[in-house]
């Protein structure tokens, strides 16, 4: 990846939060249908958890806990 295309941690955090919200909406939409695809919902939930872990990691990098 070249430096031009590299995301800063803050940019990545914003992008991941948006993707996380989008997945939440997609899961709700699928679950709201009469006949839902449980496998697809499980895949979306798994991706959402992966995003959540990455978001928490980036938040820790950007705002580390300082014990004073």
C-alpha positions, 0 to 999 in steps of 0.5 A: 500500500502506498503512502497516498492510499494509507489510512490514518488510524482516525480515518480507519476508525471513522470508516469502520464505525460507519460500516458497523452501523451499516451492518446493524441496519442490514441485520435488522432489515434481514431479521424484519423480513418474514423469511430470513436467511439465518446463515447470512445474518450469522455472517453479518453478525460475525463481521460486525463483531470483527469490526467491533474488535478493530474499533476498540483496538483503534480507540485504544491506540488513539486514546490510550489509558493513562494511569496517573 
